[in-house]
Structure formats: structure tokens, C-alpha cells
């Protein structure tokens, strides 16, 4: 019984239960999927307007960022 009491009072356990890292991870995954879909749509739209392929646009932006 004493071991269970110590186990339940463990600060790390309390942090894990209160923050629920799995739920946080699920939210992060959902948000990154949305961001990836938005980027995909943006690249397709920009590609359609500019005449560059999405791959060429990514290379162009990458080169501009790291000049």
C-alpha cells in the first residue's frame, strides 16, 4: 500500500497525467498535417500562376532563404 501511495505522489507521474503527452502529440500531428496541406495547396496555386513546377518553387525558395 505504501508503494502505491509513493507511486501516486510522484511529481513526474502527476505531470504526465495532467499534461497528457499523447493528446498533445495528437494535436501537434493534426496541426502539422493541416500546415502541410496548406503548403501543398499554396505550392499548387503558385505553380499554376507562375508556370514553375512545385519542385522548382521549393528549390527557388530554399535557395533564396539560404543565400
C-alpha positions as CSV (number, residue, x, y, z in Angstrom):
1,X,0.0,0.0,0.0
2,X,2.8,2.4,0.9
3,X,4.5,1.8,-2.5
4,X,1.2,2.7,-4.3
5,X,1.0,5.9,-2.2
6,X,4.5,6.9,-3.2
7,X,3.9,6.0,-6.8
8,X,0.8,8.2,-6.9
9,X,2.6,11.2,-5.4
10,X,5.5,11.0,-7.9
11,X,5.7,14.5,-9.4
12,X,6.7,13.2,-12.9
13,X,3.7,10.9,-12.9
14,X,1.4,13.8,-11.9
15,X,2.9,16.0,-14.8
16,X,2.4,13.2,-17.3
17,X,-1.2,12.5,-16.2
18,X,-2.1,16.3,-16.1
19,X,-0.5,17.2,-19.4
20,X,-1.4,14.1,-21.3
21,X,1.5,14.0,-23.8
22,X,-0.3,11.6,-26.1
23,X,-3.1,14.2,-26.6
24,X,-0.5,16.9,-27.1
25,X,1.2,14.8,-29.7
26,X,-2.1,14.1,-31.5
27,X,-2.8,17.9,-31.6
28,X,0.7,18.6,-32.9
29,X,0.2,15.9,-35.6
30,X,-3.2,17.3,-36.6
31,X,-1.7,20.8,-36.8
32,X,1.3,19.7,-38.8
33,X,-1.0,17.8,-41.2
34,X,-3.1,21.0,-41.7
35,X,0.1,23.0,-42.3
36,X,1.4,20.5,-44.8
37,X,-2.0,20.5,-46.7
38,X,-2.0,24.3,-46.7
39,X,1.6,24.4,-48.0
40,X,0.7,21.9,-50.7
41,X,-2.3,24.0,-51.8
42,X,-0.2,27.1,-51.8
43,X,2.5,25.5,-53.9
44,X,-0.1,24.2,-56.4
45,X,-1.7,27.6,-56.7
46,X,1.6,29.4,-57.0
47,X,2.8,26.8,-59.6
48,X,-0.4,27.3,-61.6
49,X,0.1,31.1,-61.6
50,X,3.9,31.3,-62.2
51,X,4.4,28.4,-64.5
52,X,7.0,26.8,-62.3
53,X,6.6,23.3,-61.1
54,X,6.1,22.9,-57.3
55,X,9.5,21.2,-57.1
56,X,11.1,24.2,-58.9
57,X,9.3,26.6,-56.5
58,X,10.6,24.7,-53.4
59,X,14.2,24.8,-54.8
60,X,13.9,28.5,-55.6
61,X,12.6,29.4,-52.1
62,X,15.2,27.3,-50.5
63,X,18.0,29.0,-52.5
64,X,16.6,32.4,-51.6
65,X,16.4,31.5,-47.9
66,X,20.0,30.2,-47.6
67,X,21.8,32.7,-49.8
